[in-house]
Amino acid sequence: MGVESPEPARELSVSAAHVESNLAEISHDVWEHLLIEIPQVRGEAAVERILLASVKENVATLLHIFENDIPLENLEGLAAANEHARRLAQRDIPVSALIRAYRLGHWRFLQWCLDELSLRGADDVVSAATNRRMLKVSFGYIDRITEHVTDVYYRERERWLMGRTAMRAARVRDILAGKEVDLDATEAALGYRLRRHHLGLVAWMPTPTPGGAGAGLTRLDRLTHEMAEELGCPTGPLFVPRDEGLAWAWLPFGCHSEPSWDRLSGLVESGEPSVQVCAGSVQRGIGGFRSTNREALRAQELATAASPGRRLTAYAQVAPIALMCDNLPDLRTWVGRVLGPLAVDDEQCALLRETLRDFLATGCNYTATASNETLHKNTVHYRIRKAEEIMGALDPSRTYRPCDRPARRQVPRRLGHAAARRRNGGTTARWKSSASPLRASGSRTLASSTAHPGRPPRSAGPAPLHTGTWCASAAPHRAGVPAPGPHGTAAESRRWLCRREAALAHLWGSVADLGVVAV
């Protein structure tokens, strides 16, 4: 293209001078147009005032550029425009509202300029050239100023969030530490009511998140709000970051109601693949605020120990096991002592443990266990017998009363690798037992389910685990088992069943004997 004629620049300068005489009217017109078109910027007097100041500053600056042919490279930040961007950032007004304000305001401003140019009566060639110059300069200005104020917005947003996050974190630390706090002032500072029911959450991303600092917290914050929406919470959650990949949160509840864990689990599973969430139980008041957070942290200990585990771990579903995780080394030692070689972390022992768990959960019913695991009944018999052989003899010399059998049975299942033992050099040491403790103590022998009348009892070896729901009278042929009638008295049967129950209590007792209570 050839050298641009100076005529369009002169024409634009004269037109700009005439438009400038109506600066107050033009600025007010653009401002009213923005309030109508962008609802996020209206309703608060302080925001509306700074918007008007920003409009006046931008209109005046652009007219000065037209009038004096100022290069856009010399453009610097505008005080009112910068402050307007900061105010929006501080009020959580999206940056899209800021960008729209410049686009819509630009179009409204151009209408005034085009009307003035049409009144100038210049010939078509000069008028077209002047219009092109005006559009080129004004769009260049809007491009530069929009990029600048967007950068100001994000810097202020980060600074504001960090300051607000630090304030929130300090308030929450005081609450969790049990300090006396002014409830009204604390609720106002947090933007969250403490005198209600709460569900505490711990959300984290075990692996680093691409996208730089803050990307992980953004994902956790979004998931927390989605969970609150899914549960129909009356207000937004309280979200408190702990580091770049960990956050604590509280969901508000209007009343004490158990959340739908299935719905929450589905939401977490379908969301960010790298996010894990642990939840406490719904509790009320400032005390409940503290305790539901403690429960979520205990659930996190369990979820971390059982890694990879589940994406959502609810304390209400794993409370007894979570309490056992206070001393994981002792838990591993106890599981190894009770299960023996069956605690080894390999596929075969895992299958045997799972079948044994279902077997005890169904009241030692072979048919029900086979149905639950979709196995043949003979396979269940084989696995239970194999588990007996691996574990060795049970020791009923101690008397226990089980306090939560289902929880104890879940220890190896919930903790998995964390509680299981590793093979040493590919081999596993068997329990050393030269004779059954039952025989050593002079008690009757627990015979195998394959025993027949007349067959002599085994002189040594592990006592079998066949502890089905049958009573002694249902299997009078079992060697060494007293039965009612000609095979033994009912009292003797009950004593044998008590010894059998004590053996099970010893097998599935909780960590450091916390799960069983001495009689």
Sequence and secondary structure as in RCSB ss.txt:
>XXXX:A:sequence
MGVESPEPARELSVSAAHVESNLAEISHDVWEHLLIEIPQVRGEAAVERILLASVKENVATLLHIFENDIPLENL
EGLAAANEHARRLAQRDIPVSALIRAYRLGHWRFLQWCLDELSLRGADDVVSAATNRRMLKVSFGYIDRITEHVT
DVYYRERERWLMGRTAMRAARVRDILAGKEVDLDATEAALGYRLRRHHLGLVAWMPTPTPGGAGAGLTRLDRLTH
EMAEELGCPTGPLFVPRDEGLAWAWLPFGCHSEPSWDRLSGLVESGEPSVQVCAGSVQRGIGGFRSTNREALRAQ
ELATAASPGRRLTAYAQVAPIALMCDNLPDLRTWVGRVLGPLAVDDEQCALLRETLRDFLATGCNYTATASNETL
HKNTVHYRIRKAEEIMGALDPSRTYRPCDRPARRQVPRRLGHAAARRRNGGTTARWKSSASPLRASGSRTLASST
AHPGRPPRSAGPAPLHTGTWCASAAPHRAGVPAPGPHGTAAESRRWLCRREAALAHLWGSVADLGVVAV
>XXXX:A:secstr
     HHHHHHHHHHHHHHHTTHHHHHHHHHHHHHHH GGG S HHHHHHHHHHHHHHHHHHHHHHHHT  GGG 
   HHHHHHHHHHHHTT  HHHHHHHHHHHHHHHHHHHHHHHHHH   HHHHHHHHHHHHHHHHHHHHHHHHHHH
HHHHHHHHHHHHHHHHHHHHHHHHHHTT    HHHHHHHHTS SSSEEEEEEEE SS  TTSTTHHHHHHHHHHH
HHHHHTT SS  EEEEEETTEEEEEEEESS     HHHHHHHHHHS TT EEEE   EEHHHHHHHHHHHHHHHH
HHHHHTTT  SEEEHHHHHHHHHHGGGHHHHHHHHHHHHGGGGBSSHHHHHHHHHHHHHHHTTS HHHHHHHHT 
 HHHHHHHHHHHHHHH    TTS EEES HHHHHTHHHHHGGGTSB  BTTB      SS HHHHTT      TT
  TT    SSS       S  GGG TTSTT   SGGG  HHHHHHHHHHHHHHHHHHH  GGGTTEEE 
